[in-house]
Amino acid sequence: MASPVVELKLTAKDFKSDQEVRWCPGCGDYSILAAMQRFMPELGIPREKIVFISGIGCSSRFPYYMNTYGMHSIHGRAPAIATGLSSSRPDLTVWVVTGDGDALSIGGNHLIHALRRNVNLKILLFNNRIYGLTKGQYSPTSELGKITKSTPAGSADAPFNPLSLALGAEATFVARTIDSDAKHLQSVLRRAAEHEGSAFVEIYQNCNIFNDGAFELIKDSATRDDHLIRLEQGQPITFGSESQFSVVHPAGAFGLAVRDSAALDGETPVVHDATVDDPAYAFALTRLSGSDLGTTPIGVFRDVKRPTYDQLIQKQLEDAKAQVTGTPDEMLDQLLNAGDTWTIM
Amino acid sequence: MAAGAKRVEQLDRVVIRFAGDSGDGMQLTGDRFTSETAQLGNDISTLPNFPAEIRAPAGTLPGVSSFQVHFADYDILTPGDSPHVLVAMNPAALKANVADLPPGADIIVNTDEFTKRNLQKVGYAASPLEDGSLESFSVHPVALTSMTVGALAELGVAKKDAERAKNMFALGLLSWMYSRPFESTLRFLERKFVKRPDLVAANKAAFQAGWNFGETTEDFSVRYEVKPAKMRPGTYRNITGNQALALGLVAAGVRAKLPVFLGAYPITPASDILHELSKHKKFGVTTVQAEDEIAAVGAALGASYGGMLGVTTTSGPGVALKSETISLAIALELPLVIVDVQRAGPSTGMPTKTEQADLNMALYGRHGEAPLAVIAPKSPSDCFHAAIEAARIALTYRTPVILLSDNYVANGSEPWLLPSSDELPDLSVSFATEPNGENGRFLPYLRDPETMARPWAIPGTPGLEHRIGGLEKADKTGDISYDPANHEFMVRTRAARIEAIPVPDVEIEDNDENARVLVLGWGSTYGPIGAACRALRQRGLPIAQAHLRHLAPLPANLGEVLGAYDKVVVPEMNLGQLAHVIRSRFLIDVVPFNQVSGLPFTAATLESMLEDVVKNG
């Protein structure tokens, strides 16, 4: 992240644009927007150095409401456009705001390639498991069998696990949070902002019109504690109202499993470490939950270092420019006159 | 080696076609011959012709690759209709090309490859060298492979490497025949095989053996010379359209004082522009090989948004994929150069063959009312200037510009009179730095009254934070607007501002100013149309030629020009796309003349068609 040139005293209000926010009343996007506006001043980055780029969908209206630079682009293409901006302007902090349809369906290709290149983008995927702006069709994260306007007999599509996908695409930072948990949301945004390279954050977001209550199991205080696993760096992974569940790595198994803490039988809870280089660990964490949300980890799954695309591109340019002699016009004349030339008097 | 033993004959022009298997190195051979010829000061035009397959099965017709070079002691406009000399490295190369030869043409064949099996592969029942079918030509049978292997016997190179050097034997022979200077080829071989001194020696020896063979064998009794052409004074280099286009983009960046950012996805025949631009990082050129065509244009647009000269290069199928992003660029009113090196379509079509059938797509191939500027280069070297012009329009008027090159100019080459950087236009732009509205407000869609361009306020500029997007924008403020009157205004403004871009008047070539027929072309057909017009005028048939570089907007004087002639003929390598535009725009019943064979027009084809129009109306 770029460091501030001068000490800035910005507040959440400074990040509110003059545009009227037009999401449906009760939409989870409001709380994400508010959390972002509250969090932004912490960065100490001047507003003009921050750019939000989005695609199409409800979530993609986000840039209009942030008083920074912003582009509301076209469906699925935000990571591609942001790649061009970020790699050519390393002085900027570029955020991509996208949704489950935008990022995983029409724009799936750009998402995975931005992640594998490790472009310095903070990618926020608002996952509501439904197409909202087009009024209620199933999305690539909708549950198998889901009945929607376009699937009256139930969806026959197996859903993506967005975090598993991101890890498969070599993502260096992978996290999950929930729209309604402002504190957790901000803590994850902070970690994402601190990460150099692509930071992929899935935000479970409630669409109260077309898929209301999709994440209720892990939001409702009556059920939440027994289904939500809060990942904390360096802490044993346990959960439940009385920590009655533990995540363990059973001997001989490839993945992780949930056990009754009281009956561990020699196994010990896994101590969370997002910096483990082998993505198999983070992948195993992502596999603890599926569509049913039964045991759903939130927090930072993976946070490792790898050279960013932006740095590599800029390094090549700097190395080449180090060889420069003469003015640009002189260099151009040399270039045009290179190779086999002949002169006619 | 005394060259004086042979008779020397002067020629004013020669067309040679080197043809062989894809793996025979014919493109390289032609390229070297061209370079030698350029050194001599002849005017030149070249045309490579190769299959899309990298290595089709050896010895088959689909695997034939050829390179035609036309050189003369006067200025020429095309690579020549039919070769005077065919070098055929195998029976397939002979069979694929013999129909293009005029009676009396020289054919040099590699007899080593005329085996029973190779003859059968291409359907020759008997050897054409023996059955009299080549009677009307002057056939020179040369055991190219075995003589090359023989010449390299003492060098100790592997037999396979020795055989592969046969193209240099052929080049040596042709270089001798046409009295070409060969120093640049020897230097080239040293560069090319810098890590393999054995191959430098082998290829040099093969070249020398070919040269010596010409000098000693009785089969070649005459040696030819083509004197230098009278060309404008200056320094020249031979250049292909793709190379020139890449250099034009570098030059545009220098003259605009902006870094060039290329987003590209590999596609024939445009990839060479990506290759060339990737070498010029010291000019601040960034090249991103994107995951797909859409990402390529997206990255370029993102870079433009950030203040770079954003460029994407592709061919027709790629433009189709980029269409939505180009429309976004139109809505965002940001500079963007889209290069379409056209190839024969639809779909994959014939990727290595030429066509001009993307004009409709360039003009109209987007959703909504989505106007942009379209220009087309007329020759390989003109690609340099066309690229600068595309950048100039994009930067000055903040619009996407489609540059319609095609395979014919992209891979063809000609001598290029090198411009000096200070002769090139100054493309400097200024970014917005201050609020332009009342109370310190920034209005991203408040236009410059002269250019109708909106301010280019790049991220990083304090106080100008603003949001843009694909949703319809309110005039001046750029805020989202669904207001009917505003949309009507914005749609009409976007159209008007492109239509108002000043472009140079179209010029008319009409030597005697008495022509009643005008031939109107665009893009790469300039050469063959020009050659046909010259030929007609030499025969006393008056004809006028006008050629469009700007397809959108059209030159302001075009209607007047067209109206001054009894007949307007529009030859195109499509089914009449410009003709359609002219008819609907000017209500002039132009005569379309169309060819969609994947090959450029020959001058002869156009000459005979135009002769008919001139004589019979």
Interface residues (C-beta under 8 A of the other chain):
Chain A: S17 Q19 P46 R47 E48 K49 V51 I53 I56 P63 Y64 M66 N67 T68 Y69 G70 M71 H72 S73 I74 R77 A80 I81 A82 T83 G84 L85 S86 S87 S88 R89 D91 L92 N109 H110 H113 I313 Q316 L317 D319 A320 K321 Q323 V324 P328 D329 E330 M331 L332 D333 L335 L336 N337 A338 G339 D340 T341 W342 T343 I344 M345
Chain B: S35 A38 Q39 G41 S184 P228 M231 R232 P233 G234 T235 Y236 R237 N238 L247 V250 A251 V254 K257 P259 F261 G263 H280 K281 K282 F283 G284 T286 V288 A290 E291 D292 I294 A295 A296 G298 A299 A300 L301 G302 A303 S304 Y305 G306 G307 M308 G310 E324 T325 L328 L332 L418 P419 S420 S421 D422 P459 G460 T461 P462 G463 L464 E465 H466 R467 I468 G469 G470 L471 D479 I480
